[in-house]
């Protein structure tokens, strides 16, 4: 606190002593600590933090950050097979060119009084993503796919009042943690118990018998994935969907939108709520950034009234042939009802819907189809090529898309040791699953996209064969 009182930060105008004094006088305080009087004294640290002094000029700041970044090795320098929900897809240059335009990059979340150009982008984003998903309504982006899933579960609970949600045991462990934390704290009136449906250890697909056993009239929603976190394409998804619908539960489908160039739109096999992450639609790998969730449904009132976020759509005014695009049903949000709104909405990741809109417009239906064929073939080639290495095999017999779970248990080596050895050869190995999925032994999740073709897969296979001999 003392250091910040003495330093004038060029990017924080209110740090100038004269301005601070004027503001403090206006609110009636003589000490900055008075602004924190509600915080218990034992939680306050009044000393100096043991951190380097502030860097006050732009050149020195840029140089310092550059030196820090140079310590890292990025996925653009090494061959990368890391994924698990954040894959290294190719982002066309025009996506960045448009997303970083000043009117997009610097604008706020947008409301009716400004950012009319961003509204037009919402029109295009909503229309194209809805066409891809086969849905009719999409809210503004969520923070990430995990947040989108958590709110989807809450929406289902508010619709039918039931108290249990069923989730795949093979789902993304990060999303598990996000969902558990969110449901525990979002609102007292939301009472939802989580139960996991097992997966078949041979195929990797959902265990239909276990699903049937756990379905009941207390189940509010069931989440299924067309492609599981472990990379397995769910061949039983239509049968599972019928079981969920017969039990009267809401069917939530968590989907990677990039896969829909080949796979069926979720609503066509019964999805009530479709959610996922926009990451694959033109967003970069970005140190934990580059994530944005989406939630989409059909246009029935029971769904539209349960969205927590803004919904933008067309209204037909009295003048024939004209349409208005605006914010719909704002009364359900916390902006209108405060604590009584549907959960809570804050400034999110609206910028990434610009990237997604540009990417979808560039790709078109044919582009998505060709891209998915490439990913499917690359994944199949990787599974077959790695299976040629003694002691190495795919963990599941089910068809894989975009990710393949590789079992190294037969090599006598741990995934941790294998990945460390691969680093010395300029390769980021697969995501170690031994902690979150101990039943799979020493297995790793290898991400395969359009950017990891035959040359990269062959280099991995050669490196593993040498390391494991």
N, C-alpha and C positions, 0 to 999 in steps of 0.2 A: 504493500500500500504506500509506504513512504517513498519508494523509488518512483512509482508512477506519479506521485504528487510533484516530484521535482523534474520530471522528464516531459518535454513537449514532443508528442509523437506526431510525425507529419501526416499520418493517415487517420488520426483521431483528433479532429479539431477541438473537441471539448477538453482535451488534455492541457491546453494553454492556461496558465494560472489565472490570467485576467478573466477569461471566459468562465472558468470554474468558479471563481469568486462571485461573479454576477449570477450564475445559476444557483449557487448555494444560498446567496442572499434572497433570491426570489422564492425559494422553498423554505427558508427559515432555518437553515442549519449552519453551524460554524465549523464542523468537522465532518469529513467524508464518512467516518465511521457511524455517524448518526443515521446515515441512509440504511444501515444494516442492523438497526436496533432490535429487530424482531428475531435475529439469529442469536441463539444462546452463546454466551461469552466463551464457553469451553470449546466451541466449534470455530472460533475466530483465531486466525494466526496473525499476530501483529508485528512479527519480525520481518526480516528480509529473506525472500526466497533465494535459495542457492542456485541461481540460474545466471547465464551470461548476460552482460549488459545489452540493452536494446540496440539493434542496428537501425540507424536513423536515415540512411540515404538509400535510394533505389538500387544504385549500382552495387553497393556492398551487400545488400540483401540478396540480389540476384546471384552474385558470385557465391555467397554462403550457401544458398539453397542448391546451386549447381554442384558444389563440392559434396553436399550430403547425398544428392541423387547419384553422383558418380560412384558411391560406395555400393550401390545396388547393381544387380544384373537383371535385366528385364526379359520378358518373353519375346521381345523382338530381337534380342541378341542370341538367346539359346533356343533350341527346339523345345517347345513346351507341350506336355501332355496333361497339364493340370486343368481341372475343370470343376465339377461338382456344383454346377449352377452358375458359373461365371466363365464362359468359354471364349477362346480367342478367335472370333469370327473376323472376316475381313470387312472393314468399314470403308466404303467408297469415299473418295476425297470430297465429292460434292456434299456429302452429309455434314462434314465438319465446316465446309464453306458456308452453308446456310445456317447451321446451328449457331455459329459464332458471330453472325451478323449482330451489330450493336443493338438493334431493336428487339432481338430475342435474348441475347446474352445478358443485357442489363435490365430488362423489364421485370416487374414483380409478378406475383401469381396471376394477376389480371382480374379485373372486375368490369362492371358495366360502364364505368366512367373513363376507361382508358384501354390501351392495348388492343385496339380493334383488329390490327393485323394478326395478333395472336389468336383472336377469336376465329379468324379464317383458318388458321392452322389447326385449331381444335376441330373445325368442321371436317377437314381432310383426314386428320388423325382418327377421329371417331368413326368416320365412314369406312375407311380402309380396314381398320382393325376389326370393326363389327362384321365386315364382309368376310374377313379371314376366319373369324370365330363362328360365324353364322348366327350372331346375336343382333340385338337391336339397341341396347342401351350400354353406355360405358361412362364411368365417372372419370374425373381427373386422376392422374397417376398417383399411386400410393408411394410410400418410401421405397419399398422393394417387394419382391414376391412373397416373402414371409409375412409382411404386414397385410398384403392383399388377402392371403389365406386366412389370417387371423380375423380380419373384418368379415370375410365371407362366412366364417363359422358363426360369428356374432349375428350376422344378418339372418341366417337360418334359425338361430335360437329365438330371435324376436318374431319370426314368422310363425313358428309352430309351438313355441313355448316348451319344447322338450329339452332334456338336460344332458344329453350325452352326444359326443361326436366320435366317429370312428375314423381313424387315420391309418395309412399303410405303415407297417413297421419298417419298410424299406425307404421311407421318405427322407428328405434332406435333414440331417441332424441339426443344422442351423435353424431351419424353419421350425423344427420341433421346439427348440428353445425359445424362439420368438413367440410362437403360439402359446406355449405354457406360461411364459412371463406375461403376455398380453391378457390372456383370459383371467389371470390371477389378480390383475390390477385395474383393468379398464373401467368397469362400472360394477357397483355392488349388486345391482339387480340381475346381472348376467351370471347365471349359475350353470356352468358347462363342465362336465367331466370328460376327460380324454381317455380313450381306449384304443389300442393298436391292433390292427388285423395283420396276421402273420403272412409271410410269403413262402411259396414253395421253394425249398432249398435246392431242388433240381433245376427247375425252369427259371426261377426268379420272379415269376408272376404271382399275382395275388392268390391267396389260398381261399378258394370259394367256400369250402366247408367251414373254415374259421369265420369267414364273413357271415355266412348263414347263421352260425351259432350265436354270433354277437349281435345280430340285428334284432330289434324289438321295438315295442311301442314307446320306449323311452329315448330312442335314437333320433336326435334332431337332424344330424347331417352325416354324410359319409363322403370323404375325399378319396378320389382315385386319380391315377396318373396314366395317360396314354403311353408315356415312356417314364419308367421309374427313375428315381435318383441313381440307382445302380445300373441304369442304361438299358434295361430290358423293356422291349415293346410288349404292351399288355394285350395279348391275343384274346383274353377273356373279358375284355372291358364291356362289351354289350351285354353279356350274361350277368356280370356284376351290376351293371346299371339297372337291369330289370329287377334284380333282387332288392336293390335299394328303393326303387320306385314302389315295388309291391309292399314294402314295409312302411311306406308313407313318409320316408325321410327325404330331406333335400339332398340332391346329388351335386356335390361340388367337384369340378374337374380342374385340376392344376395342370396347366399345359405350357410347354415351351412354344410360343407362337411360330417360331421359325420352322417347326416340324409339320406345320399344317399345309405345306405345299404338296405333301403326299398323303398325310393322314386325314381321317374324317373330321369334320368340324364337330366339336363336342356336343352341341345341341342336337345333332342328328342321331345320337344314341342316348339322349335323355338328360343331358346336363341342365340343371336349373341355374347354377351359378358357375361361371367360368372365371378363373383367376390365373395369375402367373406373373412372370417378370418380363419386362420389355428388353432386357439386356441384349438378347440376340438380335434385336432389330436396330442395328446401327450404333450400338453403344460400345465404347472401348473398354478394355481392361484398364482399370484406373485406380489402383491401390485401394480397393474397396468401394470406389464410386462406380458410376456406370450401371447402377441398378435402379429400377423403377417398376413398381407393381401396377397391375391393372385388375379391375373387377368388371364383369360384363354379364348381362342377363337379357332376357326378352323384356318386352315393354309392359308387362303386367304390373298393375298398381302395387300389388303386395311386395314386389321386389323393388320398384322405384322408390317406394316410401321408406325403405330400410337402408338405402345408401347413406353413408355418413358424410360423403363429400359432395362437392358441387357436381351437378349434371348439366351439361349443355346440350341443347337440341333445337330443332326447328319448331316454330309456331306459325300457323297460318293466320294472318290478320284478315280484316274485313275486305281489304282491297284485293280483288281477284288476281291471281298470278304472282303475288308477292309473298315473300316469306321472311320471317325474322328468326335469327339465331340468338338464343339467350340462355340465361341461367334459369333452370326449372326447379320448382318445388323447394325453394330455399328454406321454407319453414321447418323442414325436418332436420336441418343442420344446427350445430351449436352456435353458429353466427346469429341465428334467430332465437333459439331457445336456451342458449348458454348451457348450463349443466344438464338440462333436460333434453338436449339434442341427442342424435344418434352417435354415440361415442364422442370423439374429438377430432377436429381437423385443424392442422396448422399449415404453414407454408411448406409445400412438399417439393417435388422434383419435376415441376411442370416443364422445365427446359428440355427434358429428355423426350417428351412427346414430340418435340420438333424433329429431333433426330429420327425417331421411329417413323414419323410421317414421311420424311424425305426418303428414308430407306425403303419403306413399303411402296412408295410411288416409283422409285427407281426399279425395284425388282419386278413388280407386277406378278400375276399368277404364274406365268411361264417361268419367270426367274426363280420363284420359290420352288417350283417343281424341279427344275434343273439343279438347284442348290441342294435340295433334300436327297435327290438321287446320288449326288456326289458324296454327301455325308454318309449315306447308307452304304455305298460301295466301299468308301474308305474305312468305315467301321468294321465291315465284314472282312476286308483284307487284313486289317490290324489283328483281329481275333484269330484268323487263320495263321498269319505269319508268326505271331507270338506263341501259338500252340505248337509250333515246330521246335521250340527250344525245350530241351529236356527239363522236366520238373515244373514247367510253366503251362498253365491251361486257363481257358475262360472259366469263371466260377459258375456260370449258368448256361443251360442249353437253349434258352429262349433267344430269339433274334434281338440284336442290339442296334441302337441308333444313337450316335453322338457320344456315347460313353460305353466302355466295356470294362467289366470287373474282371481283373486278372488275378489268379490265385498263384502265389509263389511258394505255398507251403511245401511243395515237393522239392524245392531247391535246398531246404535247410537254412535259408537266409531270411532275415527280416526285411520288410519293406523299407524300414528306416535305413538300414545298411545299403540296400540296393539303390535307393534314391541318392544317398550320399556319394556312392560310386559313380552314378550316372552324371552327377553334377560335374565331376572332373572331366567328363567327356562332352560337356556343353549341352546337356539334356536335363530338363525338368521332368522327373518321373511322375507317375500317377499319384493321386491323393491317397494317403495311407488310411485304410479303413479299419485297421486292427483295433483302434480304440473305440469307435462308435459301433462297429459290427464285429465283435469278437468271435461270433459264431462262424465267420468266414475265414478265420485263421489269418495268415499273412497274405492279405489281398489288398489290391490297390485299384483305384478307379482311374482309368486312362481315358482322357477326353480326346475325341477325334472329330475334327471339323473339316471344312473345305480347305483350310490352310495347312492341315497335316495330311499330306498326300503320300504317295508311294515312297518318294525319296526320304521323307522324314520317318516314316514307319520302318523302312529298311534300315535306316541309320540306328533307330532304337533297337531293332531286332539284333543287328550286328553287335551293338554295344552290350546288350544283355547276354548274348551268347558268349562273348569274350569274358564278361564279368563272372558268369555262373559256371564256367567250364571247370 
